């Protein structure tokens, strides 16, 4: 289980999908692995076939489970990331397993894994995510087919934005900036079709939809913008380290993958075997996928402004303390409010989708809820060591090593959510609403996953 999740994260870092696509891929793979494993368990039910694929008890052994799980993971990864076939084949061979087409023997562990994967892949192709671009003519995987259009015109991130370029200050605005390759890019709203994707445990994408963000023109809208200015001006090295650690931007494992990594700590702490891990990752990955659907439902529903647009509109004629176009590494100083920048890399200044709710907060709370329920305790105990002068956003920081400690899963989720305020990309209400939404999603996903493995 750990091996294939590590392989999936390696593929995600190379492929650079968005967080929702990352969560979906992890859920499909871990569901296929769980279904393959369930064939060798006396009570667990497959999500696709119930008890129909259960093998005779004489075949219920570690060797068969291992082979079935591995072949299922390999097949799903080939479907999700076809350009990385060389990596996946090498991983399968490293386990002593064959990469040639599956044999015709229906009772082999290899066939069990192939059947489990094929069913999950088939469902994924029709789940509404548009993975194969069958719903659009663009040929781009996951392309939007809902007709979403931003209400605001685009803005150039490293130039001051005139108020007339933000005609709808409460709504999302596309940004143009130079990516890590030096090319100008203006990303469209990522995964606008996600609320139409079939969830795992939710009755609908809107089942737990939170209330709206602060309305433009209200005191709350103005206050939340001022709060971020205060936070940015007072951040110390620890706050900056937290923002950097939880950033999970392009070329990383992204927020959903981050929690897959944290679950490895739990597995090692509690000395799990594959029989324990397969259930934990099945529940966790599906909670993360449902968290994406629920969070994006709110993002599309409210289409809310990111701090960079709201602050530039509200403080347009003011001088504020922020970062210049040289970025956070150059330090804070007086700048026009129309040019305010968050504590983010200049190559990824703000994620390309609406603010409310925070996806990171929702992912984190959902994951924390699952891990708490699965282990029977909120106790975590993980520590992340931030080496001196290792931050991606400001490489000269921290001046000395910093340890981030999370006594509980809830502490880790809360810090992940707070990191988005430190980073200047979410408001407090978007964070707290995201955390609340994630807890509800996590509880629902765990309850459904538990019913599967208990056979009830």
C-alpha positions as CSV (number, residue, x, y, z in Angstrom):
1,X,0.0,0.0,0.0
2,X,2.7,2.5,1.0
3,X,4.7,1.5,-2.1
4,X,1.9,2.2,-4.6
5,X,0.8,5.4,-2.9
6,X,4.4,6.6,-3.0
7,X,4.5,5.7,-6.7
8,X,1.3,7.6,-7.3
9,X,2.7,10.7,-5.6
10,X,5.8,10.5,-7.7
11,X,3.6,10.5,-10.8
12,X,1.5,13.4,-9.5
13,X,4.6,15.5,-8.9
14,X,5.7,14.9,-12.5
15,X,2.3,15.3,-14.1
16,X,1.3,18.5,-12.2
17,X,-2.4,18.0,-12.1
18,X,-4.7,20.3,-10.0
19,X,-5.6,19.3,-6.5
20,X,-9.1,17.9,-7.4
21,X,-7.6,15.7,-10.1
22,X,-4.9,14.5,-7.7
23,X,-7.5,13.5,-5.1
24,X,-9.6,11.7,-7.8
25,X,-6.6,9.7,-9.1
26,X,-5.7,8.7,-5.5
27,X,-9.2,7.6,-4.8
28,X,-9.6,5.5,-8.0
29,X,-6.3,3.8,-7.3
30,X,-6.9,3.1,-3.6
31,X,-10.5,1.9,-4.3
32,X,-9.2,-0.5,-6.9
33,X,-6.6,-1.8,-4.5
34,X,-9.2,-2.2,-1.8
35,X,-11.5,-4.0,-4.1
36,X,-8.7,-6.4,-5.2
37,X,-7.9,-7.0,-1.5
38,X,-11.5,-7.6,-0.6
39,X,-11.5,-10.7,-2.8
40,X,-9.3,-12.3,-0.2
41,X,-11.1,-11.2,3.0
42,X,-14.0,-13.2,4.5
43,X,-16.3,-10.3,5.0
44,X,-15.3,-7.2,3.1
45,X,-17.4,-6.2,0.1
46,X,-16.1,-4.8,-3.2
47,X,-17.5,-1.4,-4.1
48,X,-18.2,-2.7,-7.6
49,X,-19.0,-6.4,-7.2
50,X,-20.1,-6.9,-3.6
51,X,-19.1,-10.5,-2.6
52,X,-19.2,-11.8,-6.2
53,X,-15.5,-11.6,-6.7
54,X,-14.6,-13.2,-3.3
55,X,-12.1,-16.0,-3.7
56,X,-12.2,-19.4,-1.8
57,X,-10.8,-19.1,1.7
58,X,-7.9,-21.4,0.7
59,X,-6.6,-18.6,-1.5
60,X,-6.8,-15.9,1.3
61,X,-3.1,-15.4,1.8
62,X,-0.6,-12.5,1.8
63,X,0.9,-13.5,-1.5
64,X,-2.4,-13.4,-3.4
65,X,-3.4,-10.1,-1.8
66,X,-0.1,-8.5,-2.5
67,X,-0.2,-9.5,-6.2
68,X,-3.8,-8.5,-6.7
69,X,-3.3,-5.1,-5.1
70,X,-0.2,-4.4,-7.1
71,X,-1.7,-5.3,-10.4
72,X,-4.8,-3.2,-9.6
73,X,-2.6,-0.2,-8.7
74,X,-0.5,-0.6,-11.8
75,X,-3.5,-0.7,-14.2
76,X,-5.1,2.4,-12.6
77,X,-1.9,4.4,-12.7
78,X,-1.5,3.6,-16.4
79,X,-4.9,4.9,-17.0
80,X,-4.5,8.0,-14.9
81,X,-0.9,8.9,-16.0
82,X,-0.3,7.1,-19.3
83,X,2.8,9.0,-20.2
84,X,4.6,7.5,-17.1
85,X,4.3,3.8,-18.2
86,X,8.0,3.3,-17.9
87,X,7.9,4.2,-14.2
88,X,4.9,2.0,-13.4
89,X,6.3,-1.0,-15.2
90,X,9.6,-0.6,-13.4
91,X,7.8,-0.5,-10.1
92,X,5.9,-3.7,-10.9
93,X,9.0,-5.5,-12.0
94,X,10.8,-4.3,-8.8
95,X,8.2,-6.3,-6.9
96,X,8.9,-9.4,-8.9
97,X,5.6,-9.2,-10.8
98,X,5.1,-9.5,-14.6
99,X,4.1,-6.5,-16.8
100,X,2.8,-8.5,-19.8
101,X,-0.9,-8.5,-20.5
102,X,-3.0,-10.3,-17.9
103,X,-3.6,-14.0,-18.5
104,X,-7.0,-15.5,-19.1
105,X,-7.2,-17.4,-15.8
106,X,-10.1,-15.9,-14.0
107,X,-9.0,-17.2,-10.6
108,X,-5.4,-15.8,-10.6
109,X,-4.5,-13.0,-8.3
110,X,-3.3,-11.1,-11.3
111,X,-6.8,-11.4,-12.9
112,X,-8.5,-10.4,-9.6
113,X,-6.4,-7.2,-9.7
114,X,-7.2,-6.5,-13.3
115,X,-10.9,-7.0,-12.8
116,X,-10.9,-4.6,-9.8
117,X,-9.0,-2.0,-11.7
118,X,-11.0,-2.3,-14.9
119,X,-14.3,-1.6,-13.0
120,X,-12.9,1.5,-11.3
121,X,-11.4,2.8,-14.5
122,X,-14.7,2.3,-16.3
123,X,-16.5,4.2,-13.6
124,X,-13.9,7.0,-13.6
125,X,-14.3,7.5,-17.4
126,X,-18.0,8.2,-16.8
127,X,-17.9,10.0,-13.5
128,X,-18.3,13.5,-15.0
129,X,-14.7,14.6,-14.5
130,X,-14.1,14.5,-18.3
131,X,-10.8,12.7,-17.9
132,X,-10.9,11.5,-21.6
133,X,-12.2,14.8,-22.9
134,X,-15.3,13.1,-24.3
135,X,-17.5,15.9,-23.2
136,X,-15.5,18.7,-25.0
137,X,-13.9,19.1,-28.3
138,X,-10.6,20.6,-26.9
139,X,-8.9,17.3,-26.4
140,X,-7.7,18.4,-23.0
141,X,-8.3,16.1,-20.1
142,X,-10.6,17.5,-17.4
143,X,-11.6,20.4,-19.7
144,X,-14.7,22.3,-18.5
145,X,-18.0,21.6,-20.2
146,X,-20.2,23.7,-18.0
147,X,-19.8,27.0,-19.8
148,X,-18.3,28.8,-16.7
149,X,-17.1,32.3,-17.5
150,X,-15.4,34.7,-15.0
151,X,-17.3,37.9,-14.4
152,X,-14.1,39.9,-14.1
153,X,-11.5,40.5,-16.9
154,X,-8.0,39.3,-16.2
155,X,-5.4,41.2,-14.2
156,X,-1.6,41.2,-14.5
157,X,-0.4,40.0,-11.2
158,X,2.9,41.9,-11.1
159,X,1.4,45.2,-12.2
160,X,-1.0,47.5,-10.3
161,X,-4.7,46.7,-11.1
162,X,-7.0,49.7,-11.8
163,X,-10.4,49.5,-10.1
164,X,-12.1,49.4,-13.5
165,X,-10.3,46.1,-14.1
166,X,-12.3,44.7,-11.2
167,X,-15.9,45.5,-12.0
168,X,-17.2,42.7,-9.7
169,X,-15.0,43.0,-6.6
170,X,-16.8,40.1,-4.8
171,X,-16.1,37.6,-7.6
172,X,-13.1,35.6,-8.9
173,X,-10.7,37.1,-11.3
174,X,-8.1,35.4,-13.6
175,X,-4.5,36.4,-13.2
176,X,-1.6,36.6,-15.6
177,X,1.9,35.8,-14.4
178,X,5.1,34.1,-15.5
179,X,5.2,30.4,-14.6
180,X,8.3,28.5,-13.5
181,X,9.4,28.2,-17.1
182,X,9.2,31.9,-17.7
183,X,6.2,31.8,-19.9
184,X,3.2,34.1,-19.5
185,X,0.2,32.2,-18.4
186,X,-3.4,33.1,-17.5
187,X,-4.9,29.9,-16.0
188,X,-8.7,29.4,-16.4
189,X,-10.8,28.4,-13.4
190,X,-9.5,25.0,-12.6
191,X,-11.9,22.1,-12.6
192,X,-15.1,24.1,-13.0
193,X,-17.0,21.0,-13.8
194,X,-16.0,19.2,-10.5
195,X,-19.4,19.7,-8.8
196,X,-20.8,17.4,-11.5
197,X,-18.4,14.6,-10.6
198,X,-20.0,11.5,-9.0
199,X,-19.0,11.4,-5.3
200,X,-18.2,8.4,-3.1
201,X,-20.2,9.1,0.0
202,X,-22.0,12.4,-0.6
203,X,-25.6,12.3,-1.7
204,X,-24.7,15.4,-3.9
205,X,-21.9,17.9,-4.2
206,X,-24.1,20.4,-2.3
207,X,-25.0,18.0,0.6
208,X,-23.0,20.0,3.1
209,X,-22.7,23.3,1.3
210,X,-21.7,26.0,3.7
211,X,-23.1,29.5,3.9
212,X,-21.8,32.3,1.6
213,X,-18.6,34.3,2.0
214,X,-18.7,37.9,3.2
215,X,-20.6,40.1,0.7
216,X,-18.9,42.8,-1.1
217,X,-19.9,46.2,0.4
218,X,-20.3,44.8,3.9
219,X,-18.1,45.6,6.9
220,X,-17.2,41.9,7.1
221,X,-15.8,42.0,3.5
222,X,-13.6,45.1,4.3
223,X,-12.5,43.7,7.7
224,X,-11.3,40.4,6.3
225,X,-9.1,42.2,3.8
226,X,-7.7,44.4,6.6
227,X,-7.0,41.3,8.7
228,X,-4.8,39.8,6.0
229,X,-2.8,43.1,5.7
230,X,-2.3,42.9,9.5
231,X,-1.3,39.2,9.3
232,X,1.2,39.8,6.5
233,X,2.9,42.7,8.2
234,X,3.3,40.8,11.5
235,X,4.4,37.4,10.2
236,X,7.6,36.0,11.7
237,X,9.8,33.1,10.5
238,X,7.5,30.4,12.0
239,X,4.4,31.7,10.2
240,X,6.4,32.0,7.0
241,X,7.7,28.4,7.5
242,X,4.1,27.2,8.0
243,X,2.9,29.0,4.9
244,X,5.7,27.4,2.9
245,X,5.4,23.9,4.3
246,X,1.7,23.7,3.6
247,X,1.9,25.5,0.2
248,X,1.7,22.3,-1.8
249,X,1.9,24.1,-5.1
250,X,2.9,22.8,-8.6
251,X,5.4,20.0,-8.8
252,X,4.5,18.9,-5.3
253,X,2.1,16.1,-4.1
254,X,-0.5,18.8,-3.7
255,X,-2.8,19.1,-0.7
256,X,-4.5,15.7,-1.1
257,X,-1.2,14.0,-1.6
258,X,0.3,15.8,1.4
259,X,-2.2,13.9,3.6
260,X,-1.4,10.6,1.9
261,X,2.2,11.3,3.1
262,X,1.1,12.1,6.6
263,X,-0.9,8.9,6.7
264,X,2.4,7.0,6.1
265,X,3.5,8.3,9.5
266,X,0.4,6.7,11.1
267,X,1.1,3.5,9.3
268,X,4.7,3.4,10.6
269,X,3.8,4.6,14.0
270,X,1.1,1.9,14.5
271,X,3.1,-0.8,12.7
272,X,0.4,-1.4,10.1
273,X,0.4,-4.3,7.6
274,X,-1.2,-4.1,4.2
275,X,-4.5,-5.4,5.6
276,X,-4.8,-2.4,7.9
277,X,-3.4,0.1,5.4
278,X,-5.6,-0.9,2.5
279,X,-8.7,0.1,4.6
280,X,-7.1,3.3,5.9
281,X,-6.1,4.5,2.5
282,X,-9.4,3.5,0.9
283,X,-11.3,5.7,3.4
284,X,-8.8,8.5,3.3
285,X,-8.4,8.8,-0.5
286,X,-12.2,8.8,-1.0
287,X,-12.7,11.4,1.7
288,X,-10.1,13.6,-0.1
289,X,-11.9,13.1,-3.4
290,X,-15.3,13.9,-1.9
291,X,-13.7,16.9,-0.1
292,X,-12.6,18.2,-3.6
293,X,-16.2,17.9,-4.9
294,X,-17.7,19.6,-1.9
295,X,-15.2,22.4,-1.8
296,X,-15.5,23.1,-5.5
297,X,-19.3,23.1,-5.3
298,X,-18.9,26.0,-2.9
299,X,-16.3,27.7,-5.1
300,X,-18.5,27.5,-8.2
301,X,-21.7,28.4,-6.3
302,X,-20.2,31.6,-4.7
303,X,-17.5,32.4,-7.3
304,X,-15.8,34.5,-4.6
305,X,-12.9,36.9,-4.9
306,X,-9.4,35.9,-3.9
307,X,-7.7,38.3,-1.5
308,X,-5.4,39.7,-4.3
309,X,-8.5,41.1,-6.1
310,X,-10.4,42.2,-3.0
311,X,-7.4,44.0,-1.5
312,X,-6.4,45.7,-4.7
313,X,-9.9,47.0,-5.2
314,X,-10.5,48.1,-1.6
315,X,-7.0,49.6,-1.0
316,X,-6.6,50.8,-4.6
317,X,-5.8,54.4,-3.7
318,X,-3.9,53.6,-0.5
319,X,-0.3,52.8,0.4
320,X,0.0,49.5,2.2
321,X,2.9,47.4,3.5
322,X,3.4,44.4,1.3
323,X,5.8,42.9,-1.3
324,X,7.1,44.5,-4.4
325,X,7.2,42.8,-7.8
326,X,10.6,41.4,-6.6
327,X,8.6,39.1,-4.4
328,X,8.6,38.1,-0.7
329,X,12.4,37.4,-0.7
330,X,12.9,41.2,-1.1
331,X,11.0,41.9,2.1
332,X,8.1,44.1,3.0
333,X,7.8,47.7,2.1
334,X,5.4,50.5,1.2
335,X,3.5,49.7,-2.1
336,X,0.3,50.8,-3.8
337,X,-2.7,48.9,-2.6
338,X,-3.5,48.3,-6.2
339,X,-0.3,46.2,-6.5
340,X,-0.6,44.2,-3.2
341,X,0.9,40.7,-3.4
342,X,0.4,37.7,-1.1
343,X,3.2,35.6,0.5
344,X,3.5,33.3,-2.5
345,X,6.1,32.4,-5.2
346,X,6.0,34.8,-8.1
347,X,5.5,31.8,-10.4
348,X,2.3,30.8,-8.7
349,X,0.8,33.9,-7.1
350,X,-2.7,32.6,-6.3
351,X,-4.4,29.3,-7.2
352,X,-6.7,29.6,-10.2
353,X,-10.1,29.1,-8.7
354,X,-12.4,31.0,-6.3
355,X,-11.7,31.6,-2.6
356,X,-14.7,30.3,-0.6
357,X,-14.2,27.7,0.7
358,X,-10.5,26.9,1.2
359,X,-9.9,23.6,-0.5
360,X,-6.8,23.0,1.6
361,X,-8.8,23.5,4.8
362,X,-11.5,21.1,3.5
363,X,-9.0,18.4,2.4
364,X,-7.1,18.7,5.7
365,X,-10.2,18.5,8.0
366,X,-11.6,15.6,5.9
367,X,-8.3,13.7,6.2
368,X,-7.9,14.4,9.9
369,X,-11.5,13.2,10.6
370,X,-10.8,9.9,8.8
371,X,-7.5,9.3,10.5
372,X,-9.1,10.1,13.9
373,X,-12.0,7.7,13.3
374,X,-9.8,5.0,11.9
375,X,-7.2,5.0,14.6
376,X,-9.8,5.6,17.4
377,X,-8.0,8.7,18.6
378,X,-7.1,12.3,17.6
379,X,-3.5,11.6,18.7
380,X,-1.0,12.2,15.9
381,X,2.5,13.2,17.2
382,X,4.1,13.9,13.8
383,X,6.9,16.5,13.5
384,X,8.1,18.3,10.3
385,X,11.6,19.8,10.5
386,X,12.1,22.9,8.4
387,X,15.8,23.2,7.7
388,X,17.5,26.6,7.9
389,X,17.4,28.6,4.6
390,X,15.2,26.0,2.9
391,X,11.9,27.9,2.1
392,X,10.8,27.9,-1.5
393,X,9.1,31.3,-1.1
394,X,12.0,33.0,0.6
395,X,15.2,30.8,0.4
396,X,17.1,32.8,3.1
397,X,14.6,31.7,5.7
398,X,14.3,30.4,8.3
399,X,17.5,31.6,9.9
400,X,17.6,28.5,12.0
401,X,15.9,25.1,12.0
402,X,12.2,25.1,12.9
403,X,10.1,22.1,14.0
404,X,6.4,22.1,13.3
405,X,4.6,19.8,15.7
406,X,1.1,18.4,15.7
407,X,0.0,16.6,18.8
408,X,-3.3,15.8,17.1
409,X,-4.7,15.3,13.6
410,X,-7.0,18.3,14.4
411,X,-3.9,20.4,15.2
412,X,-2.4,19.6,11.8
413,X,-5.6,20.4,9.9
414,X,-6.0,23.7,11.8
415,X,-2.4,24.7,10.9
416,X,-2.9,23.7,7.3
417,X,-6.0,26.0,7.1
418,X,-4.3,28.8,8.9
419,X,-1.4,28.6,6.5
420,X,-3.6,29.9,3.8
421,X,-4.2,33.1,5.7
422,X,-0.4,33.4,6.2
423,X,0.0,32.9,2.5
424,X,-2.5,35.6,1.7
425,X,-4.7,33.4,-0.5
426,X,-7.7,32.8,1.8
427,X,-9.9,34.8,4.2
428,X,-10.7,33.5,7.7
429,X,-14.3,32.7,6.8
430,X,-13.1,30.6,3.8
431,X,-10.8,28.7,6.2
432,X,-13.3,28.0,9.0
433,X,-16.1,27.1,6.5
434,X,-13.6,24.8,4.7
435,X,-12.6,23.0,8.0
436,X,-16.3,22.5,9.0
437,X,-17.2,21.2,5.5
438,X,-14.2,18.8,5.6
439,X,-15.1,17.3,8.9
440,X,-18.6,16.5,7.6
441,X,-17.2,15.0,4.4
442,X,-14.6,13.0,6.3
443,X,-17.2,11.5,8.6
444,X,-19.5,10.5,5.8
445,X,-16.7,9.0,3.7
446,X,-15.4,7.0,6.7
447,X,-18.9,5.7,7.5
448,X,-19.4,4.4,4.0
449,X,-15.9,2.9,3.7
450,X,-16.4,1.1,7.0
451,X,-19.7,-0.4,5.8
452,X,-17.8,-1.9,2.8
453,X,-15.0,-3.5,4.8
454,X,-17.3,-4.7,7.6
455,X,-19.6,-6.3,5.0
456,X,-22.6,-4.5,6.3
